[in-house]
Each structure stands twice: as structure tokens, then as C-alpha cells.
Amino acid sequence: MYKVGNYVLGSWQDGQGDGKILRDASTGEAICTATCDGIDLEKVLEYGREKGTTALSKMTFHERGRMLKQLALYLFENKDHYYPISYQTGATKADSWVDIEGGIGNLFANASLRRKFPDQPYFMDGETAPLSKGGTFIGHHIMVPKRGVAIHINAFNFPIWGMLEKCAVNWLAGVAAVVKPATITSFLTEAMVRDIIKSGILPEGSLQLLCGSARDLLDYVDSQDVVTFTGSAETGRYLKSNKNMINNSVPFNMEADSLNCIVLGSDVTPEMEEYQIFLKEVRREMTTKCGQKCTAIRRIFVPADILEKVQNDLSRELSKTVYGDPRAEGVRMGALAGKEQQKEVKDKVLALAEVSNVVYGDLDTFDPVGGDRAGGAFMSPILLRNDFPFKNMATHEIEAFGPVSTIMPYDSLKDAIKLSQLGKGSLVSSIVTADDTIAREYVLGAASHHGRILILNRTSAKESTGHGSPMPLLVHGGPGRAGGGEEMGGVRGVKHYMQRCAIQGSPTTITEVSQVYQPGSQYKDPGKHLFRKSFNELVIGETVITHKRTITEADIVNFANVSWDHFYAHTDETSLDGTIFEKRVAHGYFILSAAAGLFVDPGKGPVLLNYGLEECRFMKPVYAGMTIGVRLTVKEKIAQEKRDDEDFAKGIVKFYVDVYDETDETVAIATILTMVRIDEIDPDSNNADTKGR
């Protein structure tokens, strides 16, 4: 029997003492021991800050994103190694797929998210705030990586996904992680961490692992650290109340187990496709991971007039569930994580049964396939029925963290919404309905009490990821009982590990600090046309001021004929009474096209193509006889990666286009994106610019 290792301070270390014995969930056989006793936890946090975060924070978002992609590819190649270990936790192959490949998928998703950020270690958040009448004093918000570590205290049910879905975000933000998995399944987390460290892909100190009781870990956190916790609300509140956490105002994100619910819409009848979708969704959510999911369905609300039928049909669905040792042929639901969990779930079912009737399943009579009935932590699915959900409140207060759910009746959608709210905050709720007006009413009524709402019908069901599947680009968390936190959420999640700082100064100064052009900045002379410069040569703030063009009646008429845009304001002067226009006005898109004719250098050069358009605004009408000019400024540069060895180096350059008239007033502004070639210089040269290659 081996001892699970701890990766801290740059090496693998065994904790002191015998540690806790960890057992196979299906057989009860001892697998290993785990402890982190004797490890200096204060030094672990210091090492993460000084070694890991220092290295990560110097990398750009694009470099960090490519690092995540490389790690995801590496782990995906090794994924088969983790499945046999996962089976020892009681997880089936399907359960393990969610944990293992779902976790790796989070790395891929966050790697792709790098494109939402600049090729810098920081990013500018939101829009410029004008702070003075003359425009010489402005404000903005910059977001930089926190200089602490992300401390992840994870639950036992997803030993891999729980680690990777959090670490992917803090690594992308530029912050190192200290992972403390639940001890009971930490041997699976350790197996993957050994491969991560072996790969050498992450900078040293980016990931440390503690397997065992964390004891006084939170006594050493400081204001730059971020603590996340997944587990019971009771434990979360205990951790959050740590004196050091309070004194240092340490951010704490809690994702707690909650009484998630599903509603069968009153429009759905047993003959409808949505009815079968509902039954399958409930069965899947009750039995996946043996019900050990923070997002599992605990409360089932159905119209009162079909309660009996739903109960019978759902019981029939649950009877199809083959449960037992995940390694046995045909098993679709595995074991609970251990005997302690088995006892806890049984106790909670008994408490629920005081106000409800068990209508399917039995706590004592069950027959698992394979494994050891006495040594394993098996349990059959349990369905309870509460006929008076507004009176018998225990159903909305007690959670059995296993394959257990309670079915309840409702009379109106208003009642269903109120019942959903009695859980006092959950991670997710679902509604199955074919009526979009019902869906709208439910969402608007229930969203305040849930972190996510899934709307299921025949159109979405086939591709839906399901009630219990948080997605990397959407927030995962919920109010009240669910912890009041958020995880993942795309760009939103990255911000949790960064510090937002308001910066104030002149437009020119803020441009230099941010490396994003701010309108009103002093222009820089490029020396030659911007379209004659490669990506490497372009400098933020360089500006070309074009020659001018007078707009004519013929221009407006011709553009209407070419574009087929015959909107009355462009073509019929007799219809302008009561409008803001004095006479026939030029098309906004013609003005933009005319501007392009002024600022584009026609010759072949480093500019490869027009990539897109952002933030286009038409500020002032342009009439025939008015004269326009353009100020074209380098706003931002974003290097791109090569797709393969045959590809050439290139990047996206954002140009700020300011179109003005003869009075020097802006008539249109836009940001255009162009793809520009990067000069590939000999890497041995002292002047080599390899960024973005």
C-alpha cells in the first residue's frame, strides 16, 4: 500500500505519520494512505507566490493560453491512464468521462479564451471615462494579475474536473494554484498532477498539491490570495469565518451543494416528446456519479393532476438502472465514494422520510452487480414523494448527497416558482416545456434564486449538455445556500484572479501605459504610410492624416443604386419634414467606404486583408457639399499563432478611424481590423522579434 504524494516547494514529499487509509469504493479494499502532516504550509504559499505567480504574471494572455492548450493535448494523450484509477472512486466509465475529459475540456476552452484578451499580461476593462471638459484628463480601468496564489479546496466527487476547471482560469489570469483535493479521492488527483509536473509545461510553482488535512492552511493567506471552496455550506461557512481570512479581506468563492430542482411545465402531457425528455433527464441526474453531484436534481415539481403517472413512469425508468462495481459488465451507476458517505446519505433519507414517503428504492434491500455488498458503498436510487411541499419543509432544507430525489405537486406556475425558491438558492434549475411563454415566466420569476436555468424542449434536448453540466464559458455558482459565488464564466471567471485598478491621466499617458490608443492622444508620425509597415514596425499611436474629399449629390445617388439602400432620408427630400435631417443625407456606410478610399494605400504590402469592423458610430449627418478627411491611428496589436509550419507569421492590427468634416467635427468613428504580416527575423539576430510566432 503506497502513500499519496504531495507536490510542494518544487518536489514530491510524503507527509509525516501513517495518514488516512483510502479504500476502493466498490470493494472496501485499502488502496493507499494520504497525509500532508509535517509540511510547512506557510512556505508552500510563499513559494507559490514568489515562484509560480511571478513567472505566470510575466507571460501574456496568449502565452498562457497556448500553455493551457499544450497541457490539454498532453493530458488528453494520457487520459486512458486515469480511468482505472477513477473506477476505484466508484465512478462508472461515463462518470469518469465527465470528470477526466470534462476537466481536460476546461483547459481547451480556456485556452481558446485567450483570443478575448490582448497579447499582454494585463487588459483594459470597459470603456474610457471622460473626466474633463477639454478632454485632457481621462480615466480607465486596468486589470492585472493578483500577486498571490489561488487556493482550491475541492470536493470528493470530481477529483480531476474540480481541479482543472478552477486552475485553468487562474493560470490564464496569471496566478499560481495550491490544490487541496478531498482526501478520500485524492489519489486520482495525485495521478494527474504527477503527469502535469512530469510534462514540464507549467512554470515551476504554478501548481502545488496537498493531499490530506490542510489544518491551518488558511492561517497563512494574505490579501493577494484567492480561496475557492467546493463542498457543504456548513464547511464553507467555517472556512470563510477564519480570522485571518476576515482580517486580510481575502476573496472567498464558495460553490456549495444545493437543493436543485426541475419543473415539468403544465403544458406538457404524457403523449408529448417533452414528457420523455423530462423522465430521462431526471433519471440521468439522479444516477450520474451515484447522485454525488452538487448540481444533481434533488426536487422534482410536476403538475398535480399527473403526479401519480409521473411517479409510476419515473419509478419504471429508475428500475432500469443497473448499479454496482463500475468495472462489472453492464453497470450504469457506481458506488458512493465511501462508507462514510453511504451512512450520511442513509441518515439524510431517513430524515426526509419523516415528511415524505419512499415510493421507489430501499435503503436496506439492494443487489449490486459485482463488488462487495458489505465492503462497498452501494445504494439503490431512492425516490420520495411529498404531497404537501408548502407544509413539509424538510424537503427544501435537507440534502441527501446521493441518488435521492423527491417528487412534489404544484397547482400553478406561480406555485412552481415559489417552490423552487424555497431551496433558498441553488446552483441550477431546469424547466421542461414546449411553451416559450411559460419558459419566460419561469425564468423571470426564478432566476433570482438560481445560478443557472436550463430550458429543455424537443428542439434543444438533442444537443443539450444537460441539467447537471456547468459549461466553461458560463458562470457556475448560485446565491444563498449555493454559496453566493461564481466559477468559470469565460472572461468573468478570469477577473476573479485579477485586480481592477482605476487609472487617470492624459489620453497620451494612458495610451502609453495601456498600449491601447485613447482618443485625444498626441499623434505619432509614422514616417510613411501605415499600410507600408509590417506588424513589427507599427507603433501604438502612429497616425496618418489623409487628404480630403468633398461629398456630392452624385455620390449619394450612386451609392443608393449600388447598395440598393433606398431609405427615404437618402433618396427623397420631400419626406424629411419632422426628421432630424435638413436635406438628403449621405449613407453612413458610404461615408465609411469613402473614408477607406482615403486611408487605404493601394499597393501590395504587409497588409494582407480586412479582418472586420468594431465600434462603428455615425456621429453627425453628412450632406452633399461637405468635405471629409480621415485620421487613421494604430490602436492595438494582437499577434496570431501559426497554424502549421507552412503558415506565415501575422497579427491583427486594430486601426482607429476618425472621419471628420471641414469644421473638424467627427462625423463617424470606427475600429477596423486588418491582418498584417510579421517580419520573421533570423532568431540568432540580436534584433529578432519572435513574439507571436
N, C-alpha and C positions, 0 to 999 in steps of 0.2 A: 504494500500500500504506500503510495507516494504522498508527498506533501506539496500542495499547490504553492507555486512561487509568487513572490511579489516583485514587480519590476519598479525599483526606486533608485534614485541617485545614480542612474546610469548602469545598473547591474541587477541581475536576478538574485533575490535574497529570500531565505527561508525565515519565517517568524520563529520566535522562541517558544518552547514548550510543545506539547503534543498537538494542540489545536482541536478543532471540532471535526468529528468524523462525518464525512459526506457520503450519502448512500444512493444506490440506484433506486429511482422512484418506483420501478415495477417489481423489483425482486427484494429490495431491502439490503442487498449486498453492499458492504463497505467498499468505497472506491478510493478515497483519499482523505487527507486531513487538510485543514486550512486554518491559518493564523497569521496575523501581522504583528503580534506582540513583539516588543523589543525594537521596533523600527521607530526612528526619531521622526515623528510626523511633522514637526515644525521645520526640520531640514528638508523634508520632501516638498513642502510648499515653497520654501525658499528656492530650491533647485528648479522647480517648475517655472517660477517667475524669472529667475536670473538666466537660466539656460534655455528653456523651451520658448517662453514668450518673447524673450529678447530676439531670438532667431526668427520666429514666425512673424513678429511685428515689423521686421525689416523687409519681409517679402511683400510683393504686390498681391492684390486680389487674384490677378491672373496666374501668378506663380503658385499661389496657394491652391487655386482651383485645379491647376494641372497636377499638382501634388496629390490632391484628392482623387483625381481620375486615375493616376498611376497606381495609387494604393488600391482603388476599387478593382482595377484589372488584375492586380496581383492576388487579391483575396478571392476574386471570382475563380481564378485558375486553381485555387487551393480549397474551394468550397466543399468538395466531397469529403475532405478530411474531417469536417466539423459535424457531419450528420450522425455518425455512430456515437459520438460523444453526446450530441443533443438527445438521442434516444434515451440515454441514461437519466435525463431530467424528466422523463415521462412524456416528452413531445413526440407526436407522430411525424411522419415524413412531411405531411402538409403543414403541420405546426412549425416544424423545423425550417421549412422553406420560407415561411413568413419571417422567422427570426434571423436566419442566416442570409438568405438572398435579399430579403426585405431590408436588412441592415446595410448590406453592400449597395443596394439600390439607393439608399440615402446618400452614400458617398458620391455616386454617379450624379444624382440630382443636384447636390450642392456644388459639385464640380462644374456643372453646366451653368449654375447660377453666377459664376464669375463674370459672365458676359453682361450682367446687370450693373457691374461695378467698373470703375476706371482701372487702368493699369498702374495703380498707385497703391501704397499701403493704407490709404485713407480714402474717404469720399466726402463730397459735399452733399448735404442733406437738405432737400427742399429748394425753395427759390430765394433769390436775392431780396433783401428787405431794404427799400429806400428809406434813409433816415434823415435826409436833409433836403431842403427846397432846391438847392443848386446842384444836387447830385454828386457832391464831392465826398460825401460820407454815407457809407452803406453798411449793411450787416449781412451775415450769412451764418450757416451752421456747418461746422466741420465735424466729422466723426472719425475718431482714431481708436485703435485697439486699446483696451484696458491693459494695464501692466501687471495684472495679477494672473491667477490661474482659474480655470473652470473646474469646480469640484462636483463630480457627478455621483450621487448616492442613488444607486439603481435598485429596482425590484427584482425578484427572483424569476419572474415569468418570461422575460425576454433578455437572456444573458448577453446576446450579441446585438440585437436591434436596439436595446436600451442604451448600449454604449455608443454605437455608431451614429444613431440619429442625433445624439447630443454633440458628440465630438466633431462630426462633420461640420457643424455650424460654428463651434468655437474655433476650430482650425481655420476655417475660411475667414473668420474675423481677425485671425492673427493672435490667438490666445491658446496657451498650452492647457492640457487637461490632466487631472488626477481622478481616476475612475475607482470608485468603491462599489463593486457589484454586491448583490445579496450573497452572503456566504454559501447558502445551500446549493446554488447552481454556479458558483464562481469558477469551477473547474472548466466550464465551457468558455467563459470569458477569457480565462487564462490561456487556453489553447489558441485562440485567435490573436491575443496580444503577443504571444511568443512569435507568431508568424509576422505580425506587424513590425516588431522590433528587428527580427531577422532580416526583413526586407531592406532596412536602411533608408526607406523612402522619407520618413519624417525626420526633421532635425532632432537631435538628441534633446531630451527633456520635454518634448511635445506631448508625450504620453507616459504616465506612471500608473501603476496598478497596485491596489491594496486589496488583498483577499483575507477577510477576517473582520473582527470587530474594529471599527475605526476609533473607538474610545474617545479621546479628547481632540480629534482632528479639527473640529470647528473652533477650538480654543485658540487656534493659530491663524485664522483667516484675517485678512485686512480689507480695507475699503476698496481695493482694486480687484479683489476676487469676486467670483460669482458662484453661488451654490445652487445646484438643482437637486431636487429630490423627487423620486417616484415611489409611491407606496401608500400606506394607510394615512388618513388625515390625522389620526392621533399622533403617529410618529412624526409626521411633518410639522405639526404644531410644536412638538417638543424640540425639534431641531431649530425651528425658526426662533424660538424663545431663548436660545443660547445667549448669554450675557455679552459675549464678545461679538456675536453677530449684530446685536442691537447697538452696542456702543460704537461699532465701526460702520453702521448703516450698510451692511453687506447685502447686495441684491440676492434675493432668495426666490427661486422659481419652483413651485410645488405642483405636481401633477398627481392628484390623489384618486384612489379608487372611488367610484361614484355609482349611484343608482340610475344608470342609463335606461332609457325607455324606448319602446316602439309603439306607434299608434297605427291601427288599421282604420283607414278612412271610412266614414259612414256611407260613402258612395260605392264601396267595394262589396260585391256579392260573391257567394261561393262559386258561381259559374264564370267569374271573370279571371283573366290571366293574372291580375294583380293579387288575387287571393292565394294562388300557388306561390307567387313570388314572396308573399308575406310569410307563409309557412316555412319555406326553405330558408329564408333569412333568419328567422327565429331559431330554427334548428341548428343552423350553422354557427350562430353566435353563442348558443348555449354550449355547444360541444367542442368548438375550436379551442385548443390549448386546455381542454377539460374545464372550460369556463373560467380559466385563470387569466383573464384579460381585464385591464382597467376600463376598457370600452365595451365589455360584454353586456348584452341585454339582460337586465335584472327585472324590469317591469314591463308588462305587456298589456296594452289598453285596447279593447275591442268593443264594437257596438253591443249593447246589452242584449239585443234581440237575436244575436247569433253567437253569444258567449258559449253555449253548450256545444254547438257544432265546432267552433274553433278549438275548444278544449279537446274534443274527441279526435279531430283531424291532426292537431299538433301532437297529441299523445301517440297517434299512429306513426307520425313522422319520426318521433324520438325513438320509437321501438325498433326502427331500422338501424339505429346506431350500434355498431359492434365496438365494444371497448375492451381494453386490456393492454398488454405489453406492446408498445409501438413496433417491436421487431417481429411480432407474430403476424402471420398471413391474415389479411382482411380487416385488421384493426383500424378503425377510423377515429377513435377517441382514446387518448392515452390516460396516464395516471396523473393525479395531483403531484406536486413537486416533492412531497414527503409526508410522513405520518403526522407531523405537527399540523400541516395544512389540512390533512384529512380530518383530524379531530376538531380543528377550528371550524371547518365548513359544516360538519355534523352538528356542532353546538349551535351554529347560526340557523341551520334549518329547523332545529327543534324550537328555537325562539320564534322563528317565523310561523311555525305550525301552531302556535298559541292563538293566532288570529286568522289563520288560513288553513285550508285542507290540502293535504298532499294528494294530487289526483293522478300523478304518474311517478313511478320510481319508488325505491325503497332504500332506506339508509342501511339496513342490515342484510337484506337478501339481494345479492347481486352475484353475477357469474362472469368474471373477466376471462378473456382469452389469453392464455399464456401468463407469464409472470408468476408471482407468488401471492395468493389471495391474502395471506396473513402478513407477509412482509411488505407487500406493495401498497401504494397509497391510492387504491382504486375507489371509484364511486360511480354509480349509475346516474344518468340525468334525472333531475328532480323538478317536477312541475307542480307548483302550488296554485291554489285559487282563492282569491279574496273577493267575496261578494259585496263587501261594504268598504270600498277603498277610501272614502272620505271619513270613515269612522275608525277603521282598524289601521292605525298609522304606522305600526311597526314595519309594514311592507315598504314604507317610504323612508325608513330610518336604519334598517338592519341590512347589511350586505353579506351574503354568503359567497365567498370568493371561489366559486366552483361552478359546476354545470347545473346551476339552480336559477329558476326564474318564476315569477308569479303572474298569473293572468287575472285581469280585472275588467269589469264592465264600465262603460260610460254611456250617458244618455244623449249628450250633445257635444259638438266640437269645443264649445266653451268649457265644458266639464273636462274634456280630454286635456285641454291646455292647462287647466288648474291642477289636474292630477300630475301632469308632467312637472309642474313647478314645485310640487310637494317634496320632490327629491332634494330641494334646496341647493341646486346647482349640480350639473353633470357635464361630463366630457362630450357626450353625443346623444342625440335623439334622432329617431327616424320616423317618417310617416310614409305609409304606402297608400297612395291614392291616384286615381286616374283623373281627378278633377283639380285643375290648377288653381281654381278659386279657393278650394279647401286647403291646398298646399300653401297658398299665400297667407290665408288667415292663420294657419297654424304657425308658420314661420314668424310672422309679425307678433303673434301672441306669446310664443315660447322661446324666441331667440335670446331674450334677456337672461334666461336660466340655463343656457346650454352653450358649450364652446363650439359645437358643430351640429348642423342639422342635415341629414340625408333625406332627400325626397326620391322615393322609388316608384316607378311605374314600368309598364311594358317597354317604353322607349329607352329608358336608361338602364334597366336591370341587366341587360346582357353585358354591358361594358362597365357597370358599376363596380367599384372596388369593395363595396360593402359597408355595412354599418360600423364595423369594428376596425376599419383600416385608416389610421391617420396618414395623410399624404405630406411629403416633404415641403411642398410649396404652400400648404395651408397650415394655419395655426392648430396646435394640439394642446388643449387645456380647457379649462372651464371655470365658471365662477363658484363662489360658495364652497360647498362640500368638495367640489372637484379641485380645490386648491387655490383658485384665483390666479393661476399662472398661464403662460404660453410657451410652447416649444415649437421648433421648426418655423413654418410660416414664410419660407423664402427670405426675402430681404428683411422682413420684420424680425425673424429669428436672429439674424446676424447682428442686428442692432443691440440685442441684449448683452453682447460681449464687447461693445464699443462705448466710448464716452462721447456724448454730444456736447460740443463746446461752441458757444456763440462767438464769432469773431467780427470785429468792427474796424473800419478804416476806410481809406480812399479806395475807389474802384481799382486803381493801378496796383496798390499794395495787396488787396485781396486777390487780384489776379495772380500776382507772383507767389503768394502763399499757397493758393489752391491749385495753381496750374490749370485753371479754367477761366477763360476770358469773361470779365464782368463788363457789361455795357457802361461806357463812360470812362474806361481806362485810356491812358495815353497810348496812342498807336505807335507801333514799331515799324521802322522802314525795312521791308524785306530785301531791298536791293534789286530784286527782279520779281516778275510775276509769280504769285504763289503757286500757280499750276506748273511752273517750271522747276519747282523744288521737290525733292524726294521727301518721304516721311521723316527721315533722319534730320534733314535740313530745316524743316519747318519749326518755327518757334511760336509759342503761345503769345498772342497779341500782335503778331505781324499783320499788317493791313495794306490792302491795295484799294486805292480810291480811283474809281473808273471815270472815263469820260461820260458825257451825259446824252440823253435822248429826249426829244420832245414828242409827246403822245399826240396822235392825230385822230380825227373822226374816222379816217380810213382804217387805222389800226383797230379801232373798236368794232367796226363793221366786219372787217376781215376775220378777226378772231371769233366773232359770233358765228360766221359761216363755217370756219374751220372746226370749231369745237362743238357746233350745234347747240351752244348755250344761248338761247334767245330770250333769256329772262328780261322782263319788261324794262327794268332800270337801265339795261344796256342798249335797248333797241327802240323804245317807244317813249319819246319825250312828252307826249300828250298824257301819259299816265303817271306823271311824277308829283302831281298835286297831293299834298298830305304826307309826302315821304321826306326823308332827310336829304334827298338829292336835289341839287339846283338844276342840273341838266343831265343829259345822258352820261353815265359813268363808265369808266373802263372796267373790264372784268378784273377781279383780284388776281386770278391765275394768269391773266395776260401780263399784269404788272410784274408778277414773279418771273414769267417767261422772258419778258423784256429785260428784267434785271439779270437773268442768266446770260442773255445775249451780250450784256455789258461786261460781266465779270469773267466769263469763260475765256480762257486762252485756247484757241482752236487747234494748235499744233500738237503732234504726238509728243507725249512726255511721261512723267512719273504718274500722273493721274490716270487711273485705269477705267473708272466708271462712276456713275452717280449711284449711291447706295441707298438713299432715302431722304426723307424730309421730316423735320420735327418742329414743333412750336411755331407754326406759321400763323401770323396775325396780320390782318389788314386794318391799319390804324386810321387812315384818312382817305376820303374819296379822291380819285384821280380823274380829271376831266381832260378833254381834248384841249391842247394848247399848253398844258402843264409840262414841265421838264423834270425828269428824274435822273438821279445818279445812284451809285451803289458804293458802300464801304464794305469790303469783304475782309473778314478778320479770322485768323486761326483761333478757334475757340477751345478745342480739346483734341487730344491724340490718343488713340487706343490701338495698340499693336495687336495683330492677329497671329494665330498659330498656323504653321504649315500643316496641311492635311496629310502630306506624304513627302518623300524625298524629291519628287518631281515638281512639287509646288514651289512657288517663289515667295519670298518674304514680302509681306504687305501689311498695311494697317488702315484703320478707319480714321479719317480726319473730319472733325466737325468744324464747319465754317459758319460764322455768324454773319448773316446777310442783313444789312441795314439799308433799305431803299428810302431815299429822301427826295423832297421836291426842291423847287427853286428858292423856297423860303427857308430851306434847311430843316424842315419838319419831316419827321419819319412818317412815311405812308404805308410801309409794310416791313415786317421783320420776319425772319425765318432762320432756322438752323438746317443747313444741308449737310449730308454725309457723303463723303467721297472715299473711294478705295484708292489708296496711294501706295506705290511701290516703295519698299525699304531697300536702300543700298546695302548689299551684302559685302561687307569689307572683310578682307583676309583676317581671320581670328587671331593670327600671330602679330597683326599690326597693333601698334600702341594706340591707334585711334579707332580700334574696332568697336562698332556699336552692334552688339548682338541681342539687344533687348527685343523680345517678341519673337525671336527665332525659334 
